[in-house]
């Protein structure tokens, strides 16, 4: 029915948007790799750490800076 079609369409749009954002992050990580900046925190400059990069290869913040970022974001909401 119509409600199901609209729900599927909304889900498809959301999925495409997430994929588009992920592709952009991957492209940015490849640029950082070429520049020699890959694996270093954009905020404090320390090594992000191999375990974090294995879990999230597009990570741009070390775990400490990411945690602080999430706390700040949570407090804004």
SULPETA-V770874 format. One record per residue. RES is the residue in one small letter. PSI is psi in degrees with one decimal (NA if undefined). NEAR is the number of other ideal C-beta (glycine too) atoms within 10 Angstrom. Layout:
BEGIN
[[RES	PSI	NEAR] [RES	PSI	NEAR]]
END
This chain:
BEGIN
[[x	179.8	5] [x	-41.6	6] [x	-40.4	7] [x	-43.7	8] [x	-43.2	9] [x	-38.9	10] [x	-44.2	10] [x	-39.9	10] [x	-43.9	10] [x	-43.0	10] [x	-42.5	10] [x	-42.8	10] [x	-43.5	10] [x	-42.6	10] [x	-44.7	10] [x	-39.1	10] [x	-43.4	10] [x	-40.8	10] [x	-41.2	10] [x	-42.5	10] [x	-39.8	11] [x	-42.1	11] [x	-41.5	10] [x	-43.0	11] [x	-39.5	15] [x	-43.9	12] [x	-41.3	11] [x	-38.1	13] [x	-38.5	18] [x	-37.5	12] [x	-44.6	11] [x	-39.5	16] [x	-44.3	11] [x	-36.5	9] [x	-13.1	8] [x	14.4	8] [x	-5.1	13] [x	135.6	18] [x	3.1	19] [x	139.5	15] [x	131.1	19] [x	-21.9	13] [x	-53.3	14] [x	-13.5	11] [x	-2.4	10] [x	163.5	13] [x	127.7	11] [x	-35.9	20] [x	135.9	14] [x	-37.8	9] [x	-39.5	9] [x	-40.9	17] [x	-32.7	15] [x	-38.6	9] [x	-37.1	9] [x	87.2	13] [x	-18.3	12] [x	9.7	16] [x	136.4	20] [x	-5.8	19] [x	144.0	19] [x	167.8	21] [x	-37.1	13] [x	-46.4	12] [x	-36.4	17] [x	-40.9	17] [x	-45.7	11] [x	-40.9	14] [x	-42.7	12] [x	-37.2	11] [x	-45.0	10] [x	-42.9	9] [x	-40.3	9] [x	-38.1	8] [x	-26.2	7] [x	-30.2	6] [x	NA	4]]
END
